[in-house]
Amino acid sequence: MMKRKKVSVIGAGLTGATTAFMIASKELADVVLLDIPQMENPTKGKALDMQEAMPVIGSDVTVIGTANYEDTKDSDLVIITAGLPRRPGMSRDDLVSTNAGIVKSVTEQVVKYSPDCILMVLSNPVDAMTYVAYKTSKFPKNRVIGQAGVLDTARFNTFVAMELGVSVEDVRGFVVGVHGDDMVPLVRYSTVGGVPLTQLLSKERIDAIVERTAKGGGEIGALMGNASAYYAPGASLTEMAESILKDKRRILHSIVLLEGEYGQENMFLSVPTILGGNGVEKIIEVELTQEERDAVQRSANSVRRVISVVDNM
């Protein structure tokens, strides 16, 4: 019998637990859910609850909860969700110092026990935290990936489908750049059922959708009060994990290290990427207008500013 894949999810909060459950439900891998020692019992409880759901779902994977990194040993994929959540009115930059320390510490433990794994990062601000994981791990660039583009594109697709009254399955959005206000929806590459979005909606309606997409996380945080989004981020991480674990080689918008692509050097930004068994198999580069290049540059400048905070810690 072929050995089942192993995924460790670091951080058993709402996003981490949701991700662990979705991965287990799809029978993608055995799952280890890890949190800090003070949260060991609740983490074990969540994992046991998930395990007891597997017979109903029809999945034969195992799910364990722990506070011991030894339990994550030899993971194929490690997903880092640990860190402070974004609160209403809080900029992503406010999170950087604390979360950089958390991601650095987590990454050191991951490298110790799973030196051959692929690292996926969600902790905010995610572009800079992916940089922290890359710098700390010293992994090759294909094995360090951030999640934002799948989520940003999903939000964009949601609002387009709502506006047009069509199935979300037929909407193909195209969002690149930083995760936040300076994200870059490439509207002319976005289609609905193969029809360019620009032929279906006015510029004013598209601009409104772009604005809502950019502020999507803040909108949910304001409604929830003391929490941030977790279902859509969890689903986005799971989609990326599935492409890697099954070597599906799907084109998914992921935060990766750019070395010349899109005019950027030594920069982590979300771009269309082929994800497979080796992690980042290929970066897909598309032609940009001058206006689009300028927008990508603004995105990069935003990330570079946060990374400078990390480098000066």
C-alpha positions in Angstrom: 0.0 0.0 0.0 1.3 3.4 -0.9 2.1 5.6 2.1 -0.4 8.4 2.7 0.9 11.9 2.5 1.3 13.9 5.7 0.3 17.5 6.2 1.0 19.6 9.4 -1.0 22.7 10.1 0.7 25.1 12.5 -1.9 27.2 14.3 -5.2 25.6 15.5 -7.3 28.8 15.4 -10.3 29.2 13.1 -8.3 29.2 9.9 -5.9 26.4 10.9 -8.6 24.2 12.1 -10.8 24.8 9.1 -7.9 24.0 6.8 -7.1 20.8 8.7 -10.7 19.7 8.5 -11.0 20.4 4.8 -7.8 18.6 3.9 -8.9 15.6 6.0 -12.4 15.6 4.5 -10.9 15.4 1.0 -8.7 12.5 2.1 -5.6 14.4 0.9 -3.3 13.4 3.7 -3.0 12.4 7.3 -3.2 15.7 9.3 -1.3 17.0 12.3 -2.8 20.1 13.9 -0.3 21.9 16.2 -0.6 24.9 18.5 1.3 26.3 21.5 1.5 24.3 24.8 -1.2 26.5 26.5 -3.6 25.4 23.8 -2.7 21.7 23.6 -5.9 20.3 25.1 -8.3 22.4 22.9 -6.1 21.5 19.9 -6.4 17.8 20.8 -10.1 18.2 21.2 -10.6 19.8 17.8 -8.5 17.0 16.2 -10.5 14.3 17.9 -13.8 16.0 16.8 -12.5 16.0 13.2 -11.4 12.4 13.5 -14.9 11.4 14.6 -16.4 13.1 11.6 -14.3 11.1 9.1 -16.6 7.9 9.2 -19.5 10.1 8.3 -17.6 11.8 5.5 -16.0 8.6 4.3 -12.4 9.5 4.8 -9.8 7.1 6.3 -7.1 9.7 7.2 -5.9 10.2 10.7 -6.1 13.6 12.5 -4.1 14.3 15.6 -3.7 17.4 17.8 -0.5 18.3 19.5 1.8 20.9 20.9 4.9 18.9 20.1 6.8 19.5 16.9 8.2 16.0 16.9 4.7 14.9 15.9 5.1 16.8 12.6 8.2 14.9 11.7 8.6 14.1 8.0 5.6 16.1 6.8 5.3 16.5 3.1 3.6 19.8 3.4 3.5 22.3 6.3 1.0 25.1 6.4 1.7 28.0 8.7 -1.4 29.9 9.9 0.0 30.9 13.3 0.0 34.5 14.3 -2.1 37.3 15.5 -5.3 37.9 13.5 -6.1 41.1 11.8 -8.6 43.2 13.8 -11.0 45.8 12.5 -9.2 49.1 11.7 -5.8 47.4 12.0 -3.4 47.7 9.0 -1.5 44.6 8.0 1.7 46.4 8.8 0.7 46.6 12.5 1.0 42.9 12.7 4.5 42.6 11.1 6.8 42.6 14.1 5.0 40.1 16.3 4.0 37.8 13.5 7.5 37.8 12.0 8.8 36.5 15.3 6.2 33.8 15.4 6.8 32.7 11.8 10.5 32.7 12.3 10.2 30.5 15.4 7.7 28.1 13.7 9.8 27.8 10.6 12.9 26.9 12.6 11.0 24.0 14.2 9.6 22.9 10.8 13.0 22.8 9.2 14.3 20.7 12.2 11.7 18.0 11.8 10.7 18.2 8.1 13.7 19.4 6.2 12.3 18.2 2.9 8.8 19.6 3.1 7.1 22.3 1.1 6.2 25.3 3.2 2.9 27.2 2.7 2.3 30.4 4.6 -0.9 32.3 5.5 0.1 34.4 8.5 -0.4 38.1 8.0 0.9 40.2 6.4 1.3 37.2 4.2 3.6 38.5 1.5 6.2 39.6 4.1 5.7 36.5 6.2 6.4 34.3 3.2 9.7 36.2 2.9 10.4 35.5 6.6 9.7 31.7 6.1 12.0 31.7 3.0 14.8 33.6 4.6 14.6 31.4 7.8 14.2 28.1 6.2 16.9 28.6 3.5 14.7 26.3 1.3 14.9 26.5 -2.5 12.4 29.0 -3.8 10.0 26.4 -5.2 9.3 25.0 -1.7 8.1 28.3 -0.1 4.7 29.5 -1.1 2.3 32.1 0.3 -1.5 31.9 0.0 -3.3 35.1 -1.0 -4.0 35.1 -4.7 -6.4 32.1 -4.6 -8.4 33.9 -1.9 -8.3 37.3 -3.6 -9.4 35.8 -6.9 -12.2 33.8 -5.1 -13.5 37.0 -3.6 -13.3 38.8 -7.0 -15.1 35.8 -8.6 -17.8 35.9 -5.9 -18.7 39.5 -6.5 -18.7 39.2 -10.3 -21.0 36.2 -10.1 -23.3 38.0 -7.7 -23.4 41.1 -10.0 -24.1 39.1 -13.2 -26.3 36.4 -11.6 -24.2 33.6 -13.0 -22.5 30.5 -11.6 -19.2 31.1 -9.8 -17.9 28.1 -11.8 -17.9 30.2 -15.0 -16.0 33.2 -13.6 -12.3 33.3 -14.1 -10.8 36.3 -12.4 -7.1 37.3 -12.5 -5.7 39.0 -9.4 -2.0 39.5 -8.9 0.2 41.6 -6.5 0.2 42.2 -2.8 -2.6 40.9 -0.6 -4.3 44.1 0.5 -5.3 47.5 -0.8 -2.7 47.5 -3.5 -3.7 44.2 -5.1 -3.9 44.3 -8.9 -7.0 42.7 -10.5 -6.1 42.3 -14.2 -9.6 42.9 -15.5 -8.7 42.4 -19.2 -7.6 38.9 -18.4 -10.8 38.1 -16.5 -13.6 36.2 -18.2 -17.0 34.8 -17.6 -17.8 31.7 -19.6 -15.0 32.7 -21.9 -16.4 36.2 -22.5 -14.1 39.1 -21.4 -15.5 40.7 -18.3 -15.1 44.2 -19.9 -17.9 43.2 -22.4 -20.3 42.3 -19.6 -19.9 45.0 -17.0 -19.3 48.8 -17.1 -16.1 50.2 -15.8 -17.9 51.7 -12.9 -19.3 48.3 -11.8 -15.9 46.6 -12.3 -14.2 49.3 -10.3 -16.7 48.8 -7.4 -16.0 45.1 -7.5 -12.2 45.7 -7.5 -12.6 48.0 -4.5 -14.7 45.5 -2.5 -12.3 42.7 -3.3 -9.3 44.7 -2.1 -11.1 45.4 1.2 -12.7 41.9 1.4 -10.9 40.8 4.6 -11.6 44.1 6.3 -15.3 43.8 5.5 -15.6 40.4 7.0 -13.5 41.4 10.1 -15.8 44.4 10.7 -18.9 42.2 10.6 -17.4 39.5 12.8 -15.9 41.9 15.3 -13.4 39.8 17.0 -12.4 37.4 14.2 -11.2 37.4 10.6 -12.2 35.3 7.6 -11.4 31.6 7.9 -13.7 29.5 5.6 -12.5 31.1 2.4 -8.8 31.2 3.4 -9.1 27.6 4.6 -10.7 26.5 1.3 -8.0 28.4 -0.6 -5.2 26.7 1.3 -6.8 23.3 0.7 -7.1 24.0 -3.1 -3.4 24.7 -3.2 -2.5 21.8 -1.0 -4.5 19.4 -3.3 -2.6 20.6 -6.4 0.7 19.9 -4.6 -0.1 16.7 -2.9 -1.7 15.2 -6.0 0.8 16.8 -8.4 -2.2 18.2 -10.3 -0.1 21.1 -11.7 -3.0 23.5 -11.5 -2.4 27.2 -12.4 -3.2 28.9 -9.1 -2.3 32.5 -8.1 0.3 32.1 -5.3 2.9 34.3 -3.5 6.3 33.2 -4.8 9.8 34.6 -5.1 10.1 36.7 -8.3 13.6 37.0 -9.8 13.0 39.1 -12.8 9.4 38.1 -13.6 6.9 41.0 -13.8 9.9 43.3 -13.6 10.6 42.4 -9.9 13.8 41.2 -8.3 14.0 39.4 -5.0 10.3 40.1 -4.3 7.4 38.0 -3.0 4.2 38.7 -4.9 1.1 36.8 -5.9 1.2 35.7 -9.6 -0.2 32.8 -11.6 1.9 29.7 -10.8 1.8 26.0 -11.7 1.7 24.1 -8.4 2.7 20.5 -8.4 4.6 17.8 -6.5 7.7 20.0 -6.3 5.8 23.0 -5.1 6.2 25.9 -7.6 6.7 24.1 -10.9 6.6 27.3 -13.1 5.7 31.0 -12.8 3.4 32.1 -15.6 4.2 35.6 -16.9 1.7 37.6 -18.9 2.1 40.8 -20.9 1.2 43.9 -19.0 0.3 47.4 -20.2 2.3 50.3 -18.7 -0.6 51.1 -16.4 -0.6 47.5 -15.1 3.1 47.4 -14.7 2.9 50.6 -12.6 0.2 49.0 -10.5 2.4 45.9 -9.9 5.2 48.2 -9.0 3.1 49.9 -6.4 2.2 46.5 -5.0 5.9 45.6 -4.8 6.7 48.8 -3.1 4.1 48.1 -0.5 5.6 44.7 0.2 9.1 46.1 0.2 8.2 48.6 2.9 7.0 45.8 5.2 10.0 43.6 4.5 12.2 46.5 5.5 10.6 46.4 8.9 11.4 42.7 9.1 15.0 43.2 8.0 15.5 45.9 10.6 14.0 44.0 13.6 
